[in-house]
Amino acid sequence: MQRSHKDEFQRWRAELETKHGKMIYDRLSDVIGTNDDLTVGDMVLFTNDYGVTFGPHEVLGFCKPDSFLCPHRFPKDEDCGIVFLDSDGYWFPDRLNQLTLVLKGGQQ
């Protein structure tokens, strides 16, 4: 069984938002224009750039693509990480195209 990092994420989020204001949101539609209703609590699989899949992981939050939290691979890369997962790298958001929804809010 995987270790949960939700408590660490919540502490990190609180510190971050105390310094910088609201930066992490509960719905994907709050950070990008989309019809996808991915939300905190959904379970996803993460597939890395080499095709290896990990998870499932719980979605913990979302950041806006223009946020300093969004890691860009290249200066003009629009496909940056905006989804925080309950994983060892909870502070590093993953790209949407790396995720596959497996459970919606704990429901299939």
ChimeraX attribute file (.defattr): number of C-alpha atoms within 10 A of each C-alpha:
attribute: neighborCount
match mode: 1-to-1
recipient: residues
	/A:1	3
	/A:2	10
	/A:3	8
	/A:4	14
	/A:5	16
	/A:6	16
	/A:7	10
	/A:8	13
	/A:9	20
	/A:10	14
	/A:11	11
	/A:12	14
	/A:13	17
	/A:14	16
	/A:15	12
	/A:16	14
	/A:17	13
	/A:18	11
	/A:19	9
	/A:20	9
	/A:21	10
	/A:22	12
	/A:23	18
	/A:24	22
	/A:25	18
	/A:26	17
	/A:27	20
	/A:28	22
	/A:29	15
	/A:30	15
	/A:31	19
	/A:32	14
	/A:33	8
	/A:34	10
	/A:35	8
	/A:36	10
	/A:37	12
	/A:38	21
	/A:39	21
	/A:40	20
	/A:41	20
	/A:42	21
	/A:43	26
	/A:44	21
	/A:45	18
	/A:46	22
	/A:47	17
	/A:48	14
	/A:49	8
	/A:50	6
	/A:51	9
	/A:52	8
	/A:53	14
	/A:54	13
	/A:55	17
	/A:56	20
	/A:57	22
	/A:58	24
	/A:59	24
	/A:60	25
	/A:61	25
	/A:62	28
	/A:63	24
	/A:64	19
	/A:65	18
	/A:66	13
	/A:67	12
	/A:68	10
	/A:69	18
	/A:70	21
	/A:71	19
	/A:72	16
	/A:73	11
	/A:74	9
	/A:75	7
	/A:76	8
	/A:77	10
	/A:78	12
	/A:79	16
	/A:80	21
	/A:81	22
	/A:82	25
	/A:83	30
	/A:84	24
	/A:85	30
	/A:86	24
	/A:87	21
	/A:88	11
	/A:89	12
	/A:90	21
	/A:91	17
	/A:92	16
	/A:93	20
	/A:94	23
	/A:95	19
	/A:96	14
	/A:97	12
	/A:98	16
	/A:99	20
	/A:100	15
	/A:101	16
	/A:102	16
	/A:103	16
	/A:104	16
	/A:105	14
	/A:106	10
	/A:107	9
	/A:108	9
